[in-house]
């Protein structure tokens, strides 16, 4: 690691150990604990509900610290996963040293470490969400010779007591600044803390959504990450959600990633950007624009768009968001910078322009051309997603696209260069397939395509069964029509799923 990367890195372990997190060893962790007055170690792991769980250890001796770091600890798997039988429920949680960070909230100096699940035989738990993602990425690398990188756009609402001063215009909150953006300080504090835990932050800003309801004020924000390997992308989303909720609790306000807070106002997505790398080089673009690799990956995402909603849109609220005219997709298509499309190709600095020199005429030095920023964006998912299952499914869909003999031809057929929500383009929309409109339809799509996700045992059969059964249990057919105009019932539904995932 270059010296300036250590100096500028906000992760306290990276600064102290002077090495990248991926190289952390058990002895590095012990050294940091010993020399920085750490009194407690917290094992953190994600259960079936997508939220962080915790085991706390008081550091009482060097031998005890060695023991927990070298062998992990037991947990009751049946209390974490519905598919683990109580009669044989013991699982091991084994720390992943690269994920270690200083807990920013604990009054007792504490070090937190994310863990993986292992069975009593010492093998990875096949159905653990983080291992499903690892299996999908490993198979992608083996099959394609590429590395899959991803990043999330984490959208959320903050809401608390209404502030009468400097009101913001309804649904016009995008990139507002204080005093019109009331909760920027909370967002900025979250960004700093996420960075200290190892998250790679791109930027943050207020989002479109803001409105008042009674005595409450609702304000939407977004924190966007940088592309990292898929497993790390999932971890930093989970940690980011935890930090935001902790800050909400600290300041006495609600932070929610729910896909819809109320009908008629902007919903919150979890848009996923992705890149494919070959030998450390992003190959999503070439001199002509987005590459054939990118186009084939887009085809794979569109081909599997329906069942992917089973991982990325997991509550009835999800399908109140996926409606026309809300910058959320409903049709299966893609386009350049087109926010009505399911897959979007955002601006990516393909053209080798000299904008910085143009804006700064006294710039004396040559401005370097920095390649590698191009991504493609899947706009379907929302904050209800199980991020590990979602990214695993996305990777499998991307691999499928790369392996399709007619992948490039299909990408041309599914390209749309207009806003399909406008009346004059209705004929284009009618020719396209539609996304599921309920959890039940999403479950049916996954059932129909389950063999694809179960191949190579990436998604175990029991995992697919559980997801299908959970989605069907909502019984949400025609929910939008049933709830139309019934504000009280919509509010009850929002409250029920306010902190889902």
N, C-alpha and C positions, 0 to 999 in steps of 0.2 A: 504494500500500500504506500502510495506517495505521501510524503510528510505532511503536505498541506491538507490531504484528505483526513488525516488523523486530527490535525489542529482544528479543522472546521467541523468535524463530526460531533454532533451533540450527544451521542451515546457515551455515557461516562466510562463504560468498560472499554470501548474502543480507544478513547483518549488515554486511559490509564495503561492499558496493555500494549498500546501502539501496534495493533494488528487488526485486520478486518474481523468482523464477528464470525464469519464462516470458519475461521481458523481457531476459535476458542477451544481450549481443552479443559478437562476437569481440573488440572493443576492451575490453569489460568483463573478459573472461577474461585478456587480456594485462596489463591494469592490475593485476588481482589477483595474477597470477604475479610481476610486476615488484616490487610493493610488499610481498609477503609471503614472499619468499625461496624460492619454489617452484623446485625444481631439475629436476623430471622431470614429463612429461605422459604419462599412460597412456590410450590409446584402448581402450575396453571394448566388446565386442559379443557377441551371443549366437549360437552355432552351432546346428547341427541337434540336438545333444544337450541343449539347453536351459541350458547352463552358460556362465558368463562367460569370454570369451577376452580376451587382452591383447596390445597392442603398446606397447612402452616407448620413449619419446623423452627424451633428455637435452636440456635447454634450453641450447644453446650460443651462441645469438645471437638478437637481436630479429628479424632477417630469417628465420632458420630457424623460429622460433615462428610468425611470420606465415604462413609457407609451409604448415606442417602444419595450422594452424587454417583457412586459407582454401581449401586444396585437398584435405585429407585424405591418405590413403595407400592403397597397393595391398596386397591380401592374396590368398592362394591360396584361391579359393572351393571348389575340388575337395577340399580338406582339411577344409573346414567343412561342406559340404553334399554328400550323396551324389548329388544330381541335377545338380551342376555338372560338366561335362565337363573333364577334365584338359587337353585340347587348347586350350581357350579359357576358362581358369579364373580369370583376373585379375578381381578385383572392387575397387571403391573402398569404403573405409569413411570416411564423412563425419561429423564430430562434431556432436552436437546440444547447443548451448551451454547450454540450459536444464537439462541433466542433470548439469552439472559439480559435483563435490564434492571436498573434500580427503580423500585416502586415509587412513583412520584407522590403518592397520597399517604403512605404509611408514616405515622409519627415515630414508630420504631424503625430504624434503618434496616431496610429489607431488600432482598434480591429476589426477583421473580424469574422463573424459567418455564417455558412451555414444554409440555411433555407429549410423548407418543404412547399409545396403548399396546401392551403385549399380553399374550395368553399365558396360562399356567405352564405351557410347554416352551415358553420363551420365544414364540413366534409373533410377528406383528398381527394385531387383530384385524382380520380381513375386512370387517364391516366398519371399522373406525373411519369417520369422515376424512381425517387428514391422511390416512393410509390409502383410501380410495383415490384421492387426488394424486398421491405419490405414484401409485400404480399406473394411473392414466398418463402422467408425464413421463414416466420411465418407458412405457410402451411407445409413446410419441417419439421420444428421442431415439429409441432403438429402430423404429420403423422408418423414420424420415431423416435421421441425422441432424435434426434441428432442435433448438431449445425454445420452449414456449414461455414468453414473458407476458405478464398481464398487469393491469392496474385498475383500480375501481374509482368511480366518482361517487363518493359517499354523500348523499343528500339527506337532509334531516330538517325537522322543524324544532324550534325552541319556542316554548310558550309559557307565559306567566301573566302576571298582573298587567293590565293595559296602562300604557304611559301616554298621557294626553299631549305631551310636548313633541313637536316636530313629527307629526304623523306622516307615514309613508303612503304613497298612492297605492291603492289596492291592486295586487297582482302586477306591480311594477317595481319589484324589489331587486332586480338583477344588478349586482355589483354596487349596491348602495353603500354609502359611507356614513359614519356617525355624523350628526345625531339622528339621521333618518334610519340608519341600521342600529337597532337597540342592543343587539347581542354580539357585536363584533368582538368584544374583548373575550367573551367566553370561547368563541371560535378560535381566536388567535392563541389563547392559552392552551386549548386542546391541540392545536397544531404543534406548538413547542413541545408539549409533553409526548405526543406521538413520535416526534423526531427523536426525543431523548430515549424512547424505548426501542429505537431502531427502525421505525417507519420512515420510508422515503417519501416525503411530502413534495408535491409539485407546487400547489398553491391552494388558497382558500378564498371564498367570496360569499356574499349574500346572494340568494337565488331569487327567482321570480316571485315565489309565493309569499304573500303577507296579507293578513286580514285580521279583523277583530270579530269576536263573538262574545256578546255580553260584556263581562269585565275582563276577558282574556284577550291577549294579543299574541298572534301566531306569526312567527318569522322563520322563513326558510333559508338554510345555508348549505354550502357544499364544501367539502375538503376533497381535493383530488390528489392522487398518489402518482408516483413515477413508476414506469414499468420495471418490474423485478421478476425473477423466476416465480412460476405459478404458486408453489408452496408458500413462498414468502409473501406473495400478494394476498393470499388468504389469511395468513397470520396477522398481517398488519391491518386488515379490515376488522378482524375480530378484536384486536387490541384497541383500534381506533374507536369502535363502538363502546367498548368498556370505559375508555377514558372520557368520552363525551357524556355517558350516563353518570359517571362519577362526578363530573363537573356540574351536571344538572342537579344532582343531589346536593352538592356543595352550595350551590346558589339558590336552591329552592325553586327551580323551574323544571318543567318536563322537557326531555329531549327524546324525540321519537323518530324512528326510521320507517314508520308505517307508510305504505305506498299511497294512502289517501287519508287525509285528515277530515275533509268534508267534500261533498260533491260540488263541482263548479269552480274549485280552486286547484292550483297546481299541485300535482302529486309528486312524491319523492321516488326517484329511481335509484338504481345502483348500476349505472352504465359501466360496462366492462370494455376497456381498450386492450388490444393485444398486439403482439409482435412475434414474428418468428426470426430466430437468429441462427446464422451459420458461422461457426468459429468466431463468435463474439460480434458479428456484423449483422445489423438489422437488414433483412432482405425483403422487406415489404414494398420497396420501391426500386425502380431502375431509372435510367435516363429518360424513359418515356412516360413515367408516372408510376402508379401502383403496379407492382410486379404480377406475373402469372401466379406466383406462390400466394400472394395476397388474394387474388381473384378466386383461386381454388378454395382457400380457407373460407372466404365469404360464401361460396357455394355450399360448403359443408355445413356452415352455420344455418343457412336458409333451409337446407334439406332437413335438418333436425330441429328447426325452430319450435315446432309444436311440442315435442316431448321435453325440450329444454325448459319450457315453462314450468314443468313439474318440479324442477330444482330451483328455479329463479323467481317464481311467482306463487307463493305457497299458502296464501290466505285469501278469503273472499274479497278483502280490500284490494288485492292485486288487480282484480278484474273490474274494479271501479276506476282504476287508473288507466288501463289499456283501452281508452276510448278516443274517438277522433277529436281533433282540435285542441289537444292538451300536450303537444310535443311528445306524445307517447305512441308507439307503433301499434297498428292493428292489422296491417297487411304484410305479407311475406315478400319483401323486396329489399333492394339496397340502392344507395345513391351517393354521389359526391356532395359532402357538406349538407345533405338533405335530412332535416330533423323529423320528417314524417316517415322516413324509412326505418326498417327494422335494423339493418346494418348501415352505418354511415361511415364514409371516409372523410375524416376531418382534415382541415388544412394541415399540411405537414412539412412545410419548408422544402418542397421538392425543387422549386425554382431557385437557382443560385443568384439571388438578387443581392443588392448592397444597400438594404433599407437603413441599416444603422449609420452608414456613412452619409446617406441622404438626409437623415434626421439630425445628424451631428456633423456639420461641415468642417469643424475644427478637429475632428478625430484624426490623429497623426498616423496611427498604426493600421496595418492591414487587418481587416476583420476576417477571422477564420470562418470557413464554411464548415458547419458542424452537421454532419449527416446523422441519420439514425433515429430521427424523432417521429417518423410516420407510424401511425397506428391505424387499425380499423376498430370500430366501436359497435358493440352489441347493445342496443338500447332497450331491450325487453326487460331485463331483471330489475328487481326492486329490493328494498331493505329486508323483506321477509325471506330472502334467499338463504339457504344453507350454502355458504360461500365455498366450502370444500366440495360438496356435491356439484354445485354449479360449475366451478372451474374444471372439475374432472369431466363433466359432460361436454363443456365447450371444447376442451382439448380433444376429446374423442370425435366430436363433430368436425373439428379442424383437420384431424388426420383423415377422416372419411373424405373430406373435400379434396385433399391432396392425392388421394388414391383413386378418385373417380375418373374414369377414362374421358368422360365428357364434361369435366368440371369447368373448363373455360367456356365451353359453349353454353352451359347452364347459367353461368354468371352473366353472360350477355343477355339471355332471355329474361332474367330477373332484375335487370338494371332499370331504374326509374329516375328520370332527371327533372321531375316536376313535383310540386306539392300535391299529393294525391287526395288531400282533404278538401281542396278547392272544388267548387261545383263544376268548373269547366274540365276537370280531370277525372270526373266520376267514372267515365268509361274505362280509364286505366286501372282504377281501384277494383272495379268489378271483375277484371280479368285475373286478379291476383288471389292466391289462397289467403284465408284469414287465420289469425291466431285463435287459440281457444278463448272462449269468453267466460269461462268459469273454472273453478278447481276440478269439477267433475269432468269437463272436456279435457283438461290438462291430464288428468289421470288416465282417461281413455287413450290419449295420444301416447303416453308412456307405456301403457299396457300393449298397445299395438306394436311398439318399437322396442320392447324390453330386451329382445334377443341381442340387439345391437349393443346396448349398454352392459349386458351381462357377459359378453364375449371376453375371453382371457381372464374371467373372474374379476374384472375391474369393479363392477357393481355386483355384489353378491345377490342372489335371488331374494333372500330375506329382506335386504335393504330396499329393493324395488317393490316388493310386496308391501312393506311398511309405508313407503311414500304413497303408493296408489291408495291404500286403505285410508290413510290420513286425509288425502285430498277428497276422496269420496265421502268421508264422514261429514264434511261441511254441508252437503246437500244444498248447493248454492245455484242450481239451475235457474236461469231467468232472474237472478238476484237483482240486477239493475232495474228491471221492470217492476219487480215486487216492491223495491224500496223507493221508487220514484215519488218525490214529493213528501216522503215520510222522514222528516228531519230527525225526529226523536229516535226512530229505529236506526237510522244511519249513525247517529251519535253513539248509541249503545254498541253497535258493531265496531266502531272506531275504538272505543274504550276497551273492548274485549281484546283487540289485537294491537293495542298501542305499543306494547313492548315485546311483540312476538319476534323471536330471533335477535 
